[in-house]
């Protein structure tokens, strides 16, 4: 899952070397924190959050196959 988020994020940003994904295990949910360069935050979020929503949808769909609950947070 971490690799999936990394590949998608690197394709969207101008500074792909600054993309990092941190995994945080919580009670019932695995949270993936996507860290990007401050200039790239808008590109990852997209207009009205459409790209962020699409990214979360893809990750959630992949997690359903593994019977896991996940969340994606975008951090600059």
C-alpha positions in Angstrom: 0.0 0.0 0.0 2.8 2.4 0.9 4.4 1.8 -2.5 1.1 2.5 -4.3 0.8 5.8 -2.6 4.4 6.7 -3.3 4.2 5.9 -7.0 1.0 7.9 -7.5 2.3 10.9 -5.5 5.7 11.0 -7.4 3.8 11.1 -10.7 1.9 14.2 -9.6 4.6 16.4 -8.0 7.5 18.6 -9.2 9.8 17.4 -6.4 9.5 13.6 -6.5 12.6 13.2 -4.2 10.7 14.9 -1.4 7.8 12.4 -1.4 7.7 10.2 1.7 5.0 8.0 3.2 4.9 7.3 6.9 2.7 4.4 8.2 1.0 4.9 11.6 -0.9 2.0 13.1 -3.9 3.0 15.2 -6.6 0.9 16.8 -8.6 -0.4 13.8 -7.1 1.9 11.1 -3.8 2.2 9.3 -3.0 5.8 8.6 -0.7 6.7 5.7 0.8 10.1 6.1 1.9 11.5 2.7 4.7 14.0 3.1 5.4 16.2 0.0 7.4 19.4 -0.7 5.4 22.5 0.4 5.2 23.7 -3.2 3.5 20.4 -4.2 0.7 20.3 -1.6 -1.7 21.9 -4.0 -0.9 19.5 -6.8 -1.6 16.5 -4.6 -4.8 18.0 -3.2 -6.1 19.2 -6.6 -9.0 21.6 -7.3 -11.6 21.2 -4.7 -9.7 18.2 -3.3 -10.5 16.0 -6.3 -7.0 14.4 -6.7 -6.8 13.8 -2.9 -10.3 12.2 -3.0 -9.3 10.0 -6.0 -6.1 8.9 -4.2 -8.0 8.0 -1.1 -10.5 6.0 -3.2 -7.8 4.0 -4.9 -6.1 3.2 -1.6 -9.4 2.3 0.1 -10.3 0.0 -2.8 -6.9 -1.7 -2.6 -7.3 -2.1 1.2 -10.8 -3.8 0.9 -9.1 -6.7 -0.8 -6.9 -7.2 2.3 -9.8 -6.6 4.7 -8.1 -3.5 6.2 -9.3 0.0 7.1 -7.0 2.8 5.9 -6.8 6.5 5.8 -4.5 8.9 3.8 -3.4 12.2 5.3 -1.5 14.8 3.2 1.2 16.6 5.2 3.6 19.2 3.8 
